Amino acid sequence: MTTIEEFRQESWRLHPSLDFEDLFPPAVLFAVFESDPRPKFKDHLTKILGELEKQASASSAADLQDVKQARLSASWDWVFREIPGDQVGLLLPVHGQVTGASRSHAEGQPLARVYSIVIGSTSPPGTKWLVTRATRYKQRPVCWCLPINVQKGKVSEVSLSRGNMTELETL
């Protein structure tokens, strides 16, 4: 039987955090990929945007933009089809306050939000990709797709922030 210390020495670990409070909804689904998902996204997007061009003559420009943004999100989420559901996690913001009542706080008092997650694996170390499903920021489809170099016996910290967010239209 493996002890916790042996697991820590034999595994790589990843500590992601969502340092971004302006998302709605204020959470993202994520997974760790073995390779960069962007080429698959681009291939899939090319196929479905070709279908959109065929429909372009029958729709207004505003409708086409809405459809294009929806297809961008759907194409990005399509790359998750090969990830088993038990390997998809939910990442919540690490900062902020939630107003509410609990047994230990008076009604209406701010409650500190504390949230942390660490993923560990004994799969081979090297470059992994921390990838979120599409979400929206300022009415635009966005995601995070970050290469992370993981090493056996170490914890890799990664913060998802406005600075490393990607607008899907730029991929």
C-alpha positions, 0 to 999 in steps of 0.5 A, spaced: 500 500 500 502 506 498 503 512 503 501 519 502 508 521 502 510 516 497 504 518 492 507 525 493 514 523 491 511 519 485 506 524 482 506 530 479 500 535 482 497 541 479 494 547 484 489 551 479 486 557 482 481 562 478 483 569 480 477 572 476 471 574 479 467 578 473 465 571 470 458 569 469 457 564 471 462 565 476 465 558 475 469 554 470 469 547 468 476 544 466 480 538 465 487 537 464 489 535 457 495 531 455 496 535 448 494 542 446 487 542 444 487 548 439 488 544 433 482 540 434 478 546 435 480 549 429 479 543 425 472 542 428 470 550 427 472 550 420 467 545 418 462 548 422 463 555 420 463 552 412 456 550 414 454 557 417 457 561 410 451 557 407 446 559 411 449 567 411 444 569 405 438 568 409 440 571 416 441 578 418 448 580 420 446 580 428 443 573 427 450 571 424 454 574 429 450 570 435 450 564 431 458 564 430 459 566 437 455 560 439 458 555 434 465 558 437 463 556 444 460 549 441 467 547 437 471 549 443 467 545 448 467 539 443 474 538 444 472 535 451 468 529 448 474 525 449 475 527 456 471 522 461 466 526 466 470 524 472 476 527 469 472 534 469 472 539 475 469 545 477 473 551 479 471 557 483 474 563 484 478 563 490 477 571 492 471 574 494 465 574 499 458 571 499 453 574 503 448 570 506 446 566 513 449 560 516 449 558 523 456 561 525 454 568 522 449 573 523 444 574 517 446 578 512 454 578 514 459 577 509 462 570 509 469 569 506 469 564 500 475 559 501 476 554 495 482 550 493 483 544 489 489 540 488 490 535 482 495 529 483 497 524 478 502 518 477 501 519 469 508 521 466 510 528 467 512 533 462 507 538 459 500 538 460 494 543 458 490 546 463 483 547 459 477 550 461 470 549 457 467 556 454 464 561 458 463 568 457 466 575 459 463 581 457 458 578 452 464 574 448 466 567 448 472 566 452 476 560 455 483 558 458 488 554 455 495 554 458 501 549 457 503 547 464 510 543 465 509 538 471 514 535 474 514 528 479 514 530 486 512 537 485 506 542 485 505 546 479 501 553 481 497 556 475 492 562 476 487 563 471 486 570 470 484 576 465 491 576 463 491 569 461 484 568 458 483 567 451 477 570 447 475 564 442 475 569 436 482 570 437 484 562 436 
